[in-house]
Amino acid sequence: MAARLPVLSLRWRAIGFLLVVSATFVAGSHLLQRAIVQPEFAALESRQADADLARAVEAIGRESQVLANTAQDYGAWDDTYRFVADENAEYVESNLVPETLANLGVDAMVIARSDGEVVWGRRLDDSGELVPDAELIAALVARANGLVGHAAATSKVHGVLATPAGLLLVGSAAITNSAQDAPVRGSVVFARPLDADEVAAIGERTRVALSISPFDAPRASAASADHAGSTPHGDVGDERHWHDPSSAAVLRSFAPLNDVNGKPALLVKTEMQREPTQRAAAAARLSMLCGVAGGLVMMLVMWWALARWLVRPLERVTAHAGRVGAEGGASASERLGLTTRDEIGILAREFDAMVERLERSRAELIAVAHQAGRAEVASAVLHDVGNVLNSVAVAASVANETLARSEVGSLRRATDLLEQHAGDVAAYLSQDAQGRHLVPFLAELATQLESEQHTLSRELKTLSAAVEHIAALVRAQNQNSSPQAVLEQLDPSVLIEQALQLCAQSFERHAISVQRQIESGPPVWLDRHRALQVLGNLLRNADHAIRETRRGSGTLRIALRRTREEAGGWIELAVGDDGIGIAQSELARIFARGYSTREGGQGIGLHYAANLAREMGGELRAESAGPGRGACFTLRIPAQQRTSG
């Protein structure tokens, strides 16, 4: 006896499965956070830092542009235009006073001619007085800076300038008349220190934690190499910028800013609290905890559901099946009695029904033994039929050989010769050397063909006699081999669902939806296996009909109708589809053996289904509105028959 394999309990399999599902759920959630959510928060943080940096750089540029616009207003003033020419003291006393610079928000002002000669230049000191500052003035009017020497009346320059006095915001414009149509006489230059107070004011206006420092090329290059820059979402200018993510709390961003000469003059730095990534990290931790908790809860709930609806009922069914197998049967009182409407309930009821059928089978075994003698008769019939078939095979072989050696081809050659000499047949037959032999040849050929005809006629008579003999043998045993119906009392809707279940995978794969129209009623007596065979055949045909439309989807309708007539009750099971349809000329022979409307079909299924319907005392009908308009097949069978005994 073979050794029994160890049994792995369904309960432990289910527990192991739930553990794997829960662990997979938690791991998947964590990986999702790490691979998608947190990188998205980091990208959002980077974009926000880029935007802050862009606002800071833009704000510095706007401040210098304001200085240039103010310089343009002064430069396009007729009094300033005359002052450059005559240097009148009245202009100085009226306009070049500390209050003017204070009101304009500038700390230094220079009026210079086009050649760079300073006409007037001062700066405000800490006490608010205008004082000369030769070093500062020289830096502002240096040709290399481009703040003086404007060629066009509308020309102006603004930006940042590094001077010995520190970083300055500067703006300059050309000096011309108010109409801006006179020759340029010089430049007006305004400057304001870009000191800590100015940077703090810019940071307050832009709401950005901002700081600046003189540009250090080696340090900036090393920092940018360590922290590769990303393309900003804001306008940070053409210079390379980068982020320093080394701190978990603060994200620092850097961008160099060029001076009016186009050379890096200062390094702008912004700082942003890393709330997005901190929140993402916190959310990831919370998600992990929630995933673990959710996985545990899900596992417990699923285990409770599986144990109640699957594991315990299956254990009960398994234990009962073991008892039935060990005892060789069960008494009428030993039943599972499960009333649930799920698959396990169906299995339990089918098992109880099987036990009942086993009990009935014991009583029927004696009757079956009486039928065993019929098998011997059938063996004798088969032996006789086999002998007759030998005769059939010999006759068929002789007929085939006779046809293979037939001289019909010689007759064709003779007629060809006569057709070739159709105009002089008499001369050809009497004078031509070949023609004189044609008539004797035809006589011999006729004799040969008569012999072949006689042989074939004899063999065909032999075949006919053999076939008639076989038919007689079959008719003699027909009543012994007629199939007997096995009726069961059941709900036809259950039969429909069983048939649909057999085709469910194909329907799902080919996007075929099923519409049910079920008329309720009491159970009836039906031949379940035959009816299931017919329904399965009709459903598969509807599946093929819909797929041949090549639409990619379709609809199948199945209906259950109950009718009542004087002769008794009837059940009608209709299967309709929106497939390729059937031509009216083909409906009359759709159930003929060997006839099929489907390419590659063998024409057996519907023929067999129609025969089964007649064996059940009913009929199978086909209807269609024509090609492309679908079809409907209706199985009509009696519903009140009962088994004898």
C-alpha positions in Angstrom: 0.0 0.0 0.0 1.3 3.4 -0.9 2.2 5.7 2.0 -0.3 8.5 2.6 0.9 12.0 2.0 0.8 14.4 5.0 -2.4 16.5 5.0 -2.0 20.2 5.2 -5.2 21.6 6.9 -7.3 24.0 4.9 -7.4 26.1 8.1 -3.6 26.6 8.1 -3.5 27.2 4.4 -6.1 30.0 4.8 -4.1 31.5 7.7 -0.9 31.4 5.7 -2.6 32.9 2.7 -4.0 35.7 4.8 -0.6 36.4 6.3 1.0 36.6 2.9 -1.8 39.0 1.6 -1.5 41.2 4.7 2.3 41.4 4.5 2.1 42.1 0.7 -0.4 44.9 1.4 1.8 46.5 4.0 4.9 46.2 1.9 3.2 47.5 -1.2 1.9 50.5 0.7 5.3 51.2 2.0 7.0 50.9 -1.4 4.3 53.1 -2.9 5.1 55.8 -0.3 8.9 55.5 -0.9 8.7 55.2 -4.7 5.9 57.7 -5.6 4.6 59.8 -2.8 7.8 60.9 -1.1 9.6 61.7 -4.4 6.6 63.8 -5.5 6.8 65.8 -2.2 10.5 66.3 -2.7 9.9 67.5 -6.3 7.2 69.8 -5.0 9.6 71.2 -2.4 12.3 71.7 -5.1 9.8 73.6 -7.3 8.8 75.8 -4.4 12.5 76.5 -3.6 13.1 77.4 -7.2 10.1 79.7 -7.1 11.4 81.4 -3.9 14.9 81.8 -5.5 13.4 83.2 -8.7 11.3 85.8 -6.7 14.4 86.9 -4.8 16.5 87.4 -7.9 13.6 89.1 -9.6 13.0 91.4 -6.7 16.7 92.5 -6.7 16.4 93.2 -10.4 13.2 95.2 -9.9 14.9 97.4 -7.3 17.7 98.3 -9.7 15.2 98.8 -12.5 13.4 101.3 -10.3 16.6 103.2 -10.0 17.1 103.2 -13.8 13.5 104.4 -14.3 14.0 107.3 -11.8 17.3 108.1 -13.5 15.5 108.3 -16.8 12.9 110.7 -15.4 15.7 113.0 -14.2 17.7 112.5 -17.4 14.7 113.5 -19.6 14.2 116.8 -17.8 15.0 120.0 -19.6 16.5 121.6 -16.5 19.0 118.7 -16.2 19.8 118.9 -19.9 20.7 122.6 -19.4 22.6 122.0 -16.2 25.0 119.6 -18.0 25.7 122.4 -20.4 26.0 125.5 -18.1 26.3 124.0 -14.6 24.0 126.7 -13.1 24.0 126.9 -9.4 20.2 127.4 -9.3 19.7 123.8 -10.4 22.0 122.6 -7.7 20.4 124.6 -5.0 16.9 123.6 -6.0 17.3 119.9 -6.8 20.7 118.5 -5.7 19.9 118.6 -2.0 19.8 115.8 0.6 16.0 115.8 0.6 16.0 114.9 -3.1 18.1 111.8 -2.6 16.3 110.8 0.5 12.9 111.1 -1.3 14.1 109.1 -4.2 15.4 106.4 -1.9 19.0 106.6 -3.3 22.3 107.0 -1.4 24.4 108.3 -4.3 23.9 110.4 -7.4 26.2 111.3 -10.3 25.6 113.6 -13.3 28.3 113.1 -15.9 28.8 114.2 -19.5 29.0 111.7 -22.3 32.8 111.6 -22.1 32.6 110.5 -18.5 33.5 113.9 -16.9 31.6 114.3 -13.6 29.5 117.4 -13.5 28.1 116.7 -10.1 28.5 113.7 -7.7 27.7 113.2 -4.1 26.5 110.6 -1.6 24.5 110.8 1.6 26.5 110.2 4.8 25.2 108.7 8.0 24.1 112.2 9.2 22.1 112.8 6.0 24.5 115.3 4.4 25.7 115.2 0.9 29.4 114.6 0.8 31.9 113.9 -2.0 33.3 110.3 -2.3 35.8 110.3 -5.1 36.4 106.5 -4.9 32.6 105.7 -5.2 32.1 108.3 -7.9 35.0 106.9 -9.9 33.6 103.4 -9.7 30.2 104.6 -10.9 31.5 106.5 -13.9 34.1 103.9 -15.0 33.7 103.1 -18.6 33.9 99.4 -18.0 30.7 99.5 -16.0 28.6 100.9 -18.8 26.7 103.3 -16.6 27.8 106.3 -18.6 28.3 107.0 -22.2 24.7 106.3 -23.4 24.4 106.6 -27.1 20.5 106.7 -27.4 18.1 109.1 -25.8 16.1 106.2 -24.4 19.1 104.2 -23.2 19.2 103.0 -19.6 21.2 100.5 -17.6 20.4 98.8 -14.2 21.8 96.0 -12.1 24.3 95.3 -9.4 27.8 96.7 -9.1 30.6 95.6 -6.8 32.6 98.5 -5.5 35.2 99.1 -2.8 32.3 100.4 -0.7 30.4 97.2 -1.1 27.6 95.9 -3.4 25.4 98.5 -4.9 22.1 98.6 -6.7 22.7 100.9 -9.6 20.6 102.4 -12.4 21.5 105.0 -15.1 19.8 106.7 -18.0 20.8 109.1 -20.8 20.4 112.9 -20.4 18.3 114.5 -23.1 15.5 116.9 -23.4 11.9 116.2 -22.4 10.9 115.3 -26.0 13.9 112.9 -26.1 14.8 114.2 -29.6 17.9 116.2 -28.6 21.5 114.8 -28.7 22.5 112.9 -25.6 24.6 115.1 -23.3 25.5 112.7 -20.5 24.1 110.3 -17.9 22.3 110.3 -14.6 23.5 107.5 -12.3 21.7 106.5 -9.0 23.1 104.0 -6.5 21.9 102.4 -3.3 23.8 100.0 -1.1 22.7 96.4 -1.3 23.3 95.9 2.4 21.7 93.8 5.1 18.8 96.3 5.6 18.0 96.3 1.9 18.2 92.5 1.7 15.9 92.2 4.7 13.4 94.6 3.1 13.5 92.6 -0.1 13.0 89.4 1.8 10.1 90.9 3.7 8.4 92.0 0.5 8.9 88.7 -1.2 8.3 86.6 1.9 11.5 84.7 1.3 14.3 84.0 3.8 17.0 85.7 1.7 20.7 86.5 2.1 23.5 87.6 -0.2 27.2 87.3 -0.2 30.0 88.3 -2.6 30.5 85.8 -5.3 33.4 83.4 -4.7 34.0 81.4 -7.9 35.8 78.4 -6.4 33.4 78.0 -3.6 30.4 78.3 -5.9 31.8 75.8 -8.3 32.4 73.3 -5.5 29.0 73.8 -4.1 27.3 73.4 -7.5 29.3 70.3 -8.2 28.2 68.7 -4.8 24.6 69.7 -5.3 23.6 69.3 -9.0 21.2 72.1 -9.9 17.7 71.4 -11.3 15.8 73.3 -13.9 13.7 75.9 -11.9 10.0 76.4 -12.4 10.5 80.1 -11.6 12.7 82.5 -13.6 16.1 82.3 -11.9 17.9 83.8 -14.9 20.5 82.1 -17.1 22.9 81.3 -14.4 23.3 77.9 -12.9 21.5 77.4 -9.5 21.5 74.5 -7.1 20.0 73.3 -3.8 21.7 72.0 -0.7 19.4 69.3 0.8 22.0 68.3 3.5 19.8 69.6 6.3 16.6 67.7 7.1 14.9 70.8 8.4 16.0 73.6 5.9 16.4 73.5 2.1 19.0 76.0 1.0 19.1 77.3 -2.6 21.8 79.3 -4.3 22.1 81.3 -7.5 24.9 83.6 -8.7 23.8 87.1 -9.9 25.7 89.0 -12.6 26.7 92.7 -12.3 26.2 95.3 -15.0 29.3 94.0 -16.7 27.8 90.5 -17.0 30.2 89.0 -14.5 29.1 87.1 -11.3 29.0 89.7 -8.5 27.1 88.1 -5.7 25.6 84.8 -4.5 21.9 84.8 -3.6 20.8 82.3 -1.0 17.3 81.4 0.1 16.2 79.2 2.9 12.9 77.3 3.1 11.6 75.1 5.9 11.3 71.6 4.5 7.7 71.1 5.5 6.6 69.1 2.4 9.2 66.4 2.9 8.8 66.4 6.6 5.1 66.0 6.2 5.7 63.3 3.6 8.0 61.4 6.0 5.4 61.7 8.7 2.7 60.6 6.4 4.8 57.6 5.3 5.3 56.6 8.9 1.6 57.1 9.6 0.7 55.2 6.5 3.0 52.4 7.5 1.4 52.2 10.9 -2.1 52.4 9.4 -1.0 49.7 6.9 0.1 47.4 9.6 -3.1 48.0 11.6 -5.2 47.7 8.5 -3.5 44.6 7.5 -4.1 43.0 10.9 -7.7 44.1 10.9 -8.2 42.9 7.3 -6.6 39.6 8.2 -8.8 39.1 11.2 -12.0 40.0 9.3 -11.1 37.9 6.3 -10.2 35.0 8.6 -13.6 35.3 10.4 -15.4 35.4 7.0 -13.4 32.5 5.6 -13.8 30.4 8.8 -17.6 31.0 8.9 -18.4 30.7 5.2 -15.7 28.4 3.8 -13.4 26.6 6.2 -15.9 25.3 8.8 -18.6 24.2 6.2 -15.9 22.5 4.1 -14.5 20.8 7.2 -18.0 19.6 8.0 -18.5 18.4 4.4 -15.1 16.7 4.5 -15.8 14.9 7.8 -19.2 13.7 6.6 -17.7 12.5 3.3 -15.1 10.6 5.3 -17.8 8.9 7.4 -19.8 7.9 4.4 -16.7 6.5 2.7 -15.6 4.6 5.8 -19.1 3.1 6.4 -19.8 2.3 2.8 -23.0 4.4 2.8 -25.3 6.4 5.1 -28.7 5.9 6.4 -31.5 8.3 5.5 -31.1 10.2 8.7 -27.5 11.0 8.1 -27.6 14.2 6.1 -25.6 17.4 6.2 -28.6 19.6 6.0 -26.8 22.8 5.0 -29.2 25.5 3.9 -26.8 28.2 2.7 -27.3 29.3 -0.9 -23.6 29.5 -1.8 -21.4 26.9 -3.6 -20.7 25.0 -0.4 -24.5 24.8 0.3 -25.0 23.5 -3.2 -22.2 21.0 -2.8 -23.7 19.8 0.5 -27.2 19.4 -0.9 -25.8 17.6 -4.0 -23.9 15.3 -1.6 -27.1 14.6 0.3 -28.9 13.9 -3.0 -26.0 11.6 -4.0 -26.4 9.6 -0.8 -30.1 9.3 -1.5 -29.4 8.1 -5.1 -26.9 5.6 -3.7 -29.6 4.1 -1.6 -31.9 3.9 -4.6 -29.1 2.4 -6.6 -28.9 -0.5 -4.3 -32.4 -1.4 -5.1 -31.8 -0.9 -8.8 -28.7 -3.1 -8.9 -30.8 -6.2 -9.1 -32.7 -4.8 -12.1 -29.4 -3.9 -13.7 -28.2 -7.4 -13.3 -31.2 -8.6 -15.4 -30.1 -6.2 -18.1 -26.6 -7.7 -18.2 -27.8 -10.4 -20.6 -28.6 -7.8 -23.1 -24.9 -6.9 -23.3 -24.2 -10.5 -24.5 -26.9 -10.1 -27.1 -25.3 -6.8 -28.1 -21.9 -8.5 -28.4 -23.4 -11.1 -30.7 -25.0 -8.4 -32.8 -21.7 -6.6 -33.1 -20.0 -9.8 -34.1 -22.6 -10.3 -36.9 -22.3 -6.7 -38.0 -18.5 -7.1 -38.1 -18.8 -10.1 -40.4 -21.1 -8.2 -42.7 -18.8 -5.3 -42.7 -16.0 -7.6 -44.1 -18.2 -8.2 -47.1 -18.9 -4.5 -47.5 -15.2 -3.8 -47.4 -14.4 -6.5 -50.0 -17.1 -5.3 -52.3 -16.0 -1.7 -52.0 -12.4 -2.7 -52.7 -13.3 -4.6 -55.8 -15.4 -1.6 -57.1 -12.5 0.7 -56.4 -10.1 -1.5 -58.3 -12.5 -1.9 -61.3 -12.9 1.9 -61.5 -9.2 2.3 -61.3 -8.6 -0.1 -64.3 -11.6 1.3 -66.3 -11.1 1.8 -70.1 -13.3 4.9 -70.2 -10.2 6.9 -71.0 -9.7 4.8 -74.2 -13.2 5.7 -75.3 -12.3 9.4 -74.9 -9.3 8.9 -77.1 -11.3 7.2 -79.8 -13.9 10.0 -79.8 -11.1 12.5 -80.0 -9.9 10.8 -83.2 -13.4 10.9 -84.7 -13.8 14.6 -83.8 -10.5 15.3 -85.5 -11.7 13.6 -88.8 -15.3 14.8 -88.5 -15.3 16.1 -92.1 -14.0 12.8 -93.7 -15.1 10.1 -91.3 -15.9 7.6 -94.0 -12.6 8.0 -95.8 -10.7 7.9 -92.4 -12.3 4.7 -91.4 -11.9 3.0 -94.8 -8.6 4.3 -96.1 -6.5 5.5 -93.2 -4.2 2.8 -91.7 -5.1 4.0 -88.1 -8.7 4.6 -88.9 -9.3 1.0 -90.3 -8.4 -0.3 -86.7 -10.8 2.1 -84.9 -14.0 0.1 -85.4 -12.6 -3.2 -84.2 -11.1 -1.3 -81.2 -14.5 0.2 -80.4 -16.1 -3.2 -80.5 -13.5 -4.6 -78.0 -13.8 -1.5 -75.9 -17.6 -1.9 -75.7 -17.1 -5.5 -74.6 -14.6 -4.3 -71.9 -17.0 -1.6 -70.6 -19.9 -4.1 -70.5 -17.7 -6.3 -68.3 -16.8 -3.5 -66.0 -20.5 -2.5 -65.8 -21.4 -6.1 -64.9 -18.7 -6.2 -62.2 -19.7 -2.9 -60.6 -23.4 -3.9 -60.7 -22.6 -7.1 -59.0 -20.6 -5.4 -56.3 -23.2 -2.7 -55.7 -25.8 -5.4 -55.2 -23.5 -7.0 -52.7 -23.1 -3.6 -50.9 -26.9 -3.0 -50.9 -27.5 -6.5 -49.5 -24.9 -6.0 -46.8 -26.2 -2.6 -45.8 -29.8 -4.0 -45.6 -28.5 -6.8 -43.5 -26.8 -4.3 -41.1 -30.1 -2.3 -41.0 -32.0 -5.4 -40.1 -29.7 -6.3 -37.3 -29.9 -2.7 -35.9 -33.7 -2.7 -36.1 -33.9 -6.1 -34.4 -32.0 -4.7 -31.4 -33.5 -1.2 -31.5 -35.9 -1.6 -28.6 -33.1 -3.0 -26.4 -30.7 0.0 -27.1 -33.3 2.9 -26.9 -32.1 5.5 -24.3 -34.2 5.9 -21.2 -34.8 9.3 -19.7 -33.7 10.1 -16.1 -36.0 12.8 -14.7 -35.2 15.0 -11.7 -37.3 17.5 -9.8 -35.5 20.8 -10.0 -35.8 24.6 -10.6 -35.1 25.4 -14.3 -33.4 28.6 -13.2 -30.7 26.4 -11.5 -30.2 24.6 -14.8 -29.7 27.9 -16.6 -27.1 29.1 -14.1 -25.2 25.8 -14.3 -25.1 26.1 -18.1 -24.0 29.8 -17.9 -21.2 28.8 -15.4 -19.8 26.4 -18.0 -19.3 29.3 -20.5 -18.6 32.0 -18.0 -14.9 32.2 -18.7 -15.4 32.5 -22.5 -18.1 35.2 -22.0 -15.8 37.2 -19.7 -12.8 36.9 -22.1 -14.8 38.1 -25.1 -16.7 40.9 -23.2 -20.1 39.2 -23.7 -22.7 40.4 -21.2 -25.6 38.2 -20.2 -29.2 39.4 -19.7 -31.6 37.1 -17.8 -35.4 37.0 -18.0 -36.4 34.3 -15.6 -40.0 33.5 -14.9 -40.2 32.1 -11.4 -42.3 29.1 -10.5 -42.2 25.7 -8.7 -39.7 23.0 -9.5 -40.5 20.6 -12.3 -39.5 17.2 -13.5 -36.8 17.4 -16.2 -34.0 15.3 -17.7 -31.3 17.6 -16.3 -28.3 16.1 -18.2 -30.0 16.3 -21.6 -31.4 19.7 -21.1 -27.9 20.9 -19.9 -26.3 19.4 -23.0 -28.8 21.4 -25.2 -28.4 24.6 -23.3 -24.6 24.3 -23.3 -24.6 23.8 -27.1 -26.8 26.8 -27.7 -24.7 29.1 -25.4 -21.5 28.1 -27.2 -23.1 28.7 -30.6 -24.2 32.2 -29.4 -20.7 32.8 -28.2 -19.2 32.0 -31.6 -21.9 34.1 -33.4 -21.1 37.2 -31.4 -17.3 36.7 -31.8 -17.6 36.4 -35.6 -19.0 40.0 -35.7 -15.5 41.0 -34.6 -16.9 44.0 -32.6 -15.0 43.0 -29.5 -18.2 42.7 -27.3 -21.8 41.6 -27.5 -25.0 40.8 -25.5 -26.5 37.4 -24.9 -30.1 37.0 -23.7 -31.4 33.9 -21.9 -35.1 33.6 -20.9 -37.2 31.1 -19.0 -40.9 31.0 -19.8 -43.6 28.7 -18.4 -46.7 27.9 -20.4 -49.8 25.8 -19.6 -51.8 23.9 -22.2 -54.5 21.2 -22.1 -51.8 18.5 -22.6 -49.8 19.8 -19.6 -47.1 22.3 -18.6 -44.2 23.3 -20.8 -40.9 24.9 -20.2 -39.3 27.2 -22.8 -35.6 28.1 -22.6 -34.7 30.7 -25.1 -31.1 31.8 -25.9 -30.7 34.9 -28.1 -27.7 36.9 -29.3 -26.8 40.0 -31.3 -24.3 38.0 -33.5 -24.0 37.4 -37.2 -27.5 36.1 -37.6 -28.9 33.5 -40.0 -30.3 33.9 -43.5 -34.0 32.8 -43.9 -32.9 30.3 -46.6 -30.6 28.6 -44.0 -33.2 28.4 -41.1 -35.0 25.4 -42.7 -31.9 23.2 -42.7 -30.0 24.6 -39.7 -30.6 21.3 -37.7 -29.6 19.0 -40.6 -26.6 16.8 -39.9 -23.4 18.1 -41.4 -24.8 21.6 -42.2 -23.2 24.5 -40.5 -23.2 28.3 -41.0 -20.0 28.8 -39.1 -16.7 28.6 -40.9 -14.9 25.4 -39.8 -18.1 24.0 -38.2 -18.9 20.3 -38.5 -22.7 20.6 -38.4 -23.1 18.1 -35.5 -23.9 20.3 -32.4 -27.4 21.6 -33.4 -28.4 18.3 -35.1 -27.5 16.5 -31.9 -29.3 19.2 -29.7 -32.5 18.8 -31.9 -32.4 15.0 -31.4 -32.0 15.4 -27.6 -35.0 17.8 -27.6 -37.1 15.2 -29.4 -35.9 12.5 -27.0 -37.2 14.7 -24.1 -40.6 14.9 -25.9 -40.1 18.5 -27.0 -38.6 20.5 -29.9 -35.8 23.0 -30.7 -36.7 26.1 -32.8 -34.5 28.7 -34.5 -35.4 32.3 -35.4 -33.4 35.1 -37.0 -34.3 38.5 -38.6 -31.4 37.9 -41.1 -27.6 38.3 -41.4 -26.1 40.7 -38.9 -29.3 40.9 -36.8 -28.7 38.0 -34.3 -30.6 34.8 -33.7 -32.7 33.1 -31.1 -32.9 29.3 -30.3 -35.8 28.1 -28.1 -35.9 24.7 -26.4 -39.5 23.7 -25.6 -39.9 20.6 -23.3 -42.7 19.2 -21.2 -42.4 20.0 -17.5 -44.7 17.5 -15.7 -43.4 14.0 -16.6 -42.4 11.7 -13.8 -40.2 8.6 -13.7 -41.9 5.3 -13.5 -41.7 3.5 -10.2 
